[in-house]
Amino acid sequence: MPKIDIFIPNFDTETFDKTIKSFNGNYLVNKIYSLDLINKTNNDPASIYIENISSSKTMRDIVAKTEAEYTILITKETSIEFGNYSLERFANVANSTGAGILYSNYYEIKDDKISKHPVIDLQLGSLRDDFNFGPVLFIKTKALKKAVEEFSDDFNAAGLYEMWLSISRNYPILRLPEFLYTAKEPDLRKSGEKLFDYVDPKNKLNQLEKEKVVTKHLKKIGAYLEPKFEEIKIEDKDFEYEASVIIPVRNRVKTIGDAIESVLKQKASFKYNLIVVDNHSNDGTTEIISKFAEKSDKLIHIIPKRKDLQIGGCWNEGLMHNNCGRFAIQLDSDDLYFDESTVQKIVDKFYEEKCAMVIGSYNLTDFQLNEIPPGLIDHKEWTPDNGRNNAIRINGLGAPRAFYTPVLREIKIPNVSYGEDYAVGLEISRNYQIGRIYDPIYLCRRWEGNSDSALDVEKLNANNFYKDRIRTLEVIARQNKNALDN
C-alpha cells in the first residue's frame, strides 16, 4: 500500500493531540506535519508556520514538504478520529480510481451529540468557494504538486480554493458515500446565520481573491464570458402597466399585510399594479389579501387552479397574467420595500441601462424591522464586466430582483422554492447586462419563519445540490455559447 503524509492544523494543542492519536501506529502513515500559527524557533522539520490555512503560501509549503504518494490535509481546526480501516479505504479507492481528491461523509460532534453529516457530490458547476468537502481531503500528491505549480498569485485566503479547482481540471474529485471519520464541528451557528458571510464587508478582500480564481478557472474550461451583451429595446413592446410587483405567498398571515402596504404606498410617474399569487393559504392569509383587494384596484389576487406550484410556479402565474406590466418586480411575502420610491428607482434603472434585469440592495432586519448585522447587503462585488462570471461562484445575486417581462416570459422560472431566482438570473446574465442599484431599496426580514432560518443537513445538502446543478447547466450552456461564437 502507498504511504501518506499528513498535515494537521495545530491551533490548539488538545485538539491537535487528539487528531494525532487517530494516526498513531498506522502503517500507511509516512510523516505527520504540524501547521502552526505560532512561528516556532526550534526549527522542527515537522512544523510549518502558517498565517492562514487557506493561503497560497500554505499550499506551497505543503507541497515543499510532502513526499508520499498521497497527502491528507485537515482543513479546519477540529479534532479528527478516523474509523476502523478508514485510511486503508481512502488509499484503496485512490489507487483504483486515480482520483485527484477523495472526500467522504463523516460523523459530527455538535453540542456533545454525535450525528451523521453526509456531504454531496462535486459537480462541474460546484464552483462556490464554500463547497463542503468535510474537513478531510485525501489528495493525490502528484495532482497537488501539479495544481500548485500552476499558481501565479499569492492569495491570502484563496489558495485552497485555487488548489482544488485546479485539480478538478485534470483529475476526478470523488466522494465516498461512507462515514469514514468523526469531527467536532467548530461553527455552531444556524444555517440562516451563515448565509451572508460572503457579503460581509470584512470579507471583501477574500472575495476579490476568489473572484480572480474562479475567473481563471472559467477561462481554462471555456466557460468565461467576455463583457459583450445584447441590448434590450424597451420601447418595442406595448403594456397597459409599466410595472407589476409580484408576491407569491402561502401562509404568511403575520407578514403579508406589511408587504402589500409597502407596495400600495409606492409613488411612481407611471401606472403599476400588484399581483399577489396566493398558493392556497389556509392560515388567514387569503382573507387579508382579499380585504386589501376590495379597497384597492391596484391589487390583483390570484389563487391558482393548480395544486403543484412552488414559488417559481407561482411567479410564472403572475408573470403570464394579461395585466402583468412591462417590468416584473419581486417582493417576498415577509419583506418590505425600503420606502415609497423603490418601484420608481427600479424602472428608471431599466431605461437608464437598457438591461434585462435589475437587482437592488437591501438592509437585513429582525421581525420588528430593526437592522441586524451585517446590515446593508449591496453586492458591490458585482462589476459590469465580470459580474456574470463571478455570479457562478456566489450563492445569490441580491434583492429585490426585477425583470424585463418579455425576456422572462421566454425563459420562465423553474417550479421550485429554492434557487429559482438564481437560476433565471444566471440565464439572463448569459446574454444580457444586469443593472445594479447599490442604495438600499428593500428590507429583508430574518426571523424564525424564514424557510432557510435553521435547515438540517439533509435540506441544506438538497439546496446546495440544486444550486450546483443549476451552475452545472449554466457552465455547459456558456461553453456551448462560446463554441458557437468561435
Residue, then its C-alpha position, 0 to 999 in steps of 0.5 A: m500500500p502507498k504511504i501518506d503524509i499528513f498535515i494537521p492544523n495545530f491551533d490548539t494543542e488538545t485538539f491537535d493531540k487528539t487528531i494525532k492519536s487517530f494516526n498513531g501506529n498506522y502503517l500507511v502513515n509516512k510523516i505527520y506535519s504540524l501547521d502552526l500559527i505560532n512561528k516556532t524557533n526550534n526549527d522542527p522539520a515537522s512544523i510549518y508556520i502558517e498565517n492562514i490555512s487557506s493561503s497560497k503560501t500554505m499550499r506551497d509549503i505543503v507541497a515543499k514538504t510532502e513526499a508520499e504518494y498521497t497527502i491528507l490535509i485537515t482543513k479546519e481546526t477540529s479534532i479528527e478520529f478516523g474509523n476502523y480501516s478508514l485510511e486503508r479505504f481512502a488509499n484503496v479507492a485512490n489507487s483504483t480510481g486515480a482520483g485527484i481528491l477523495y472526500s467522504n461523509y463523516y460523523e459530527i460532534k455538535d453540542d456533545k451529540i454525535s450525528k451523521h453529516p453526509v456531504i454531496d457530490l462535486q459537480l462541474g458547476s460546484l464552483r462556490d468557494d464554500f463547497n463542503f468537502g468535510p474537513v478531510l481531503f485525501i489528495k493525490t500528491k502528484a495532482l497537488k504538486k501539479a495544481v500548485e505549480e500552476f499558481s501565479d498569485d499569492f492569495n491570502a485566503a484563496g489558495l485552497y480554493e485555487m488548489w482544488l479547482s485546479i485539480s478538478r481540471n485534470y483529475p476526478i474529485l470523488r466522494l465516498p458515500e461512507f462515514l469514514y471519520t468523526a469531527k467536532e464541528p467548530d461553527l455552531r451557528k444556524s444555517g440562516e446565520k451563515l448565509f451572508d458571510y460572503v457579503d460581509p464587508k470584512n470579507k471583501l478582500n477574500q472575495l476579490e481573491k476568489e473572484k480572480v480564481v474562479t475567473k481563471h478557472l472559467k477561462k481554462i474550461g471555456a466557460y468565461l464570458e467576455p463583457k459583450f451583451e445584447e441590448i434590450k429595446i424597451e420601447d418595442k413592446d406595448f403594456e397597459y402597466e409599466a410595472s407589476v410587483i409580484i408576491p407569491v405567498r402561502n401562509r404568511v398571515k403575520t407578514i403579508g399585510d406589511a408587504i402589500e402596504s409597502v407596495l400600495k404606498q409606492k409613488a411612481s410617474f407611471k401606472y403599476n399594479l400588484i399581483v399577489v399569487d396566493n398558493h392556497s393559504n389556509d392560515g388567514t392569509t387569503e382573507i387579508i389579501s382579499k380585504f386589501a383587494e376590495k379597497s384597492d384596484k391596484l391589487i390583483h389576487i390570484i389563487p391558482k387552479r393548480k395544486d403543484l406550484q412552488i414559488g417559481g410556479c407561482w411567479n410564472e402565474g403572475l408573470m403570464h397574467n394579461n395585466c402583468g406590466r412591462f417590468a416584473i418586480q419581486l417582493d417576498s411575502d415577509d419583506l418590505y420595500f425600503d420606502e415609497s420610491t423603490v418601484q420608481k428607482i427600479v424602472d428608471k434603472f431599466y431605461e437608464e441601462k437598457c438591461a434585462m434585469v435589475i437587482g437592488s440592495y437591501n438592509l437585513t432586519d429582525f421581525q420588528l424591522n430593526e437592522i441586524p448585522p451585517g446590515l446593508i447587503d449591496h453586492k458591490e462585488w458585482t462589476p459590469d464586466n465580470g459580474r456574470n462570471n463571478a455570479i457562478r461562484i456566489n450563492g445569490l445575486g441580491a434583492p429585490r430582483a426585477f425583470y424585463t417581462p418579455v425576456l422572462r416570459e421566454i425563459k420562465i422560472p423553474n417550479v421550485s422554492y429554492g434557487e429559482d431566482y438564481a437560476v433565471g438570473l444566471e440565464i439572463s446574465r448569459n446574454y444580457q447586462i444586469g443593472r445594479i442599484y447599490d442604495p438600499i431599496y428593500l428590507c429583508r426580514r430574518w426571523e424564525g419563519n424564514s424557510d432557510s432560518a435553521l435547515d438540517v443537513e439533509k435540506l441544506n445538502a438538497n439546496n446546495f445540490y440544486k444550486d450546483r446543478i443549476r451552475t452545472l447547466e449554466v457552465i455547459a450552456r456558456q461553453n456551448k455559447n462560446a463554441l458557437d461564437n468561435 
